[in-house]
Amino acid sequence: MNNIIKKIKEYFTYLKNYFDVSSYAPQQIGSILIVLSLIFTLTGLIWWALGTLLGIGLFDLVLYLMKKKTISQWIHRLFPKAIDIAIGILILVFTWMICGPEIFLPILVGFILGHLFWQE
């Protein structure tokens, strides 16, 4: 019984360290700003979305140059590879359904290029 309790405590300690806000606060703020840029995009505030994304990109570049974990490195820690793939496929299906093949094709090409060249 003590061994089971010890394992449970170890698991919760692991989770606490895994989601430690203090060590990943900049990455979490960047992730929230990405969601904000999505909201700007969906509400038609294109220039606000582009400005937000530009700021996030510069912020992420500063994190990289300071040898800190980037926003994408933090996000990739949260999900197993299978969930990353499922999210990508859902985004592609959603894009096809909403926008049709004309918009889907450049999104697909960007998705493939991202898969090939932006892996860490």
C-alpha positions as CSV (number, residue, x, y, z in Angstrom):
1,M,0.0,0.0,0.0
2,N,2.9,2.4,0.8
3,N,4.4,1.7,-2.5
4,I,1.2,2.7,-4.3
5,I,0.9,5.9,-2.3
6,K,4.5,6.7,-3.1
7,K,3.9,6.2,-6.8
8,I,0.9,8.5,-6.7
9,K,2.9,11.2,-4.9
10,E,5.7,10.9,-7.5
11,Y,3.2,11.2,-10.3
12,F,1.6,14.4,-8.9
13,T,5.1,15.8,-8.2
14,Y,5.9,15.1,-11.9
15,L,2.7,16.8,-13.0
16,K,3.4,19.8,-10.8
17,N,6.9,20.2,-12.3
18,Y,5.6,19.6,-15.8
19,F,3.1,22.4,-15.6
20,D,5.3,24.7,-13.6
21,V,4.0,28.2,-14.4
22,S,7.0,30.1,-13.1
23,S,9.5,28.5,-15.5
24,Y,7.3,28.7,-18.6
25,A,5.4,32.0,-18.0
26,P,6.8,33.8,-21.2
27,Q,5.9,30.8,-23.3
28,Q,2.4,30.6,-21.8
29,I,1.9,34.3,-22.4
30,G,3.0,33.8,-26.0
31,S,0.5,31.0,-26.4
32,I,-2.3,33.2,-25.1
33,L,-1.4,35.9,-27.6
34,I,-1.5,33.3,-30.4
35,V,-5.1,32.5,-29.3
36,L,-5.8,36.3,-29.3
37,S,-4.5,36.6,-32.8
38,L,-6.9,33.8,-33.8
39,I,-9.8,35.7,-32.3
40,F,-8.7,38.8,-34.2
41,T,-8.6,36.8,-37.4
42,L,-12.1,35.3,-36.8
43,T,-13.6,38.7,-36.1
44,G,-12.1,40.3,-39.2
45,L,-9.4,42.3,-37.5
46,I,-6.7,41.2,-39.9
47,W,-4.2,43.9,-39.2
48,W,-4.5,43.4,-35.5
49,A,-3.9,39.7,-36.0
50,L,-0.9,40.3,-38.2
51,G,0.6,42.8,-35.7
52,T,0.0,40.3,-32.9
53,L,1.6,37.5,-34.8
54,L,4.6,39.7,-35.7
55,G,5.0,40.6,-32.0
56,I,4.8,37.0,-31.0
57,G,7.4,36.0,-33.7
58,L,9.8,38.7,-32.4
59,F,9.2,37.6,-28.8
60,D,9.8,34.0,-29.7
61,L,13.0,35.0,-31.5
62,V,14.2,36.8,-28.4
63,L,13.5,33.6,-26.3
64,Y,15.5,31.6,-28.8
65,L,18.4,34.0,-28.8
66,M,18.4,34.0,-24.9
67,K,18.7,30.2,-25.1
68,K,15.3,29.7,-23.4
69,K,12.6,27.4,-24.5
70,T,10.4,28.8,-27.3
71,I,6.6,28.9,-27.4
72,S,6.5,25.9,-29.7
73,Q,8.9,23.9,-27.5
74,W,6.6,24.4,-24.5
75,I,3.4,23.5,-26.5
76,H,5.1,20.4,-27.9
77,R,5.8,19.2,-24.3
78,L,2.1,19.3,-23.5
79,F,0.8,16.8,-26.1
80,P,2.1,13.4,-27.3
81,K,2.9,13.2,-31.0
82,A,-0.3,11.4,-31.8
83,I,-2.4,14.4,-30.5
84,D,-0.2,16.8,-32.5
85,I,-0.9,14.9,-35.6
86,A,-4.7,14.7,-34.9
87,I,-4.8,18.5,-34.3
88,G,-3.0,19.1,-37.6
89,I,-5.4,16.8,-39.5
90,L,-8.4,18.5,-37.8
91,I,-7.1,21.9,-38.9
92,L,-6.7,20.7,-42.5
93,V,-10.2,19.1,-42.6
94,F,-11.7,22.3,-41.0
95,T,-9.9,24.4,-43.6
96,W,-11.2,22.3,-46.5
97,M,-14.7,22.4,-45.2
98,I,-14.9,26.1,-44.5
99,C,-12.6,27.6,-47.2
100,G,-12.6,25.0,-50.0
101,P,-9.7,23.8,-52.1
102,E,-8.3,27.2,-53.1
103,I,-7.4,28.1,-49.5
104,F,-6.8,24.6,-48.4
105,L,-3.9,24.0,-50.9
106,P,-1.6,26.8,-49.5
107,I,-2.4,25.8,-46.0
108,L,-1.5,22.2,-46.8
109,V,1.8,23.2,-48.5
110,G,2.6,25.3,-45.4
111,F,1.7,22.4,-43.1
112,I,4.0,20.1,-45.1
113,L,6.9,22.7,-45.1
114,G,6.4,23.2,-41.4
115,H,6.6,19.4,-40.8
116,L,9.7,19.1,-42.9
117,F,11.7,22.1,-41.8
118,W,10.5,23.4,-38.4
119,Q,10.9,20.3,-36.3
120,E,13.0,20.6,-33.2
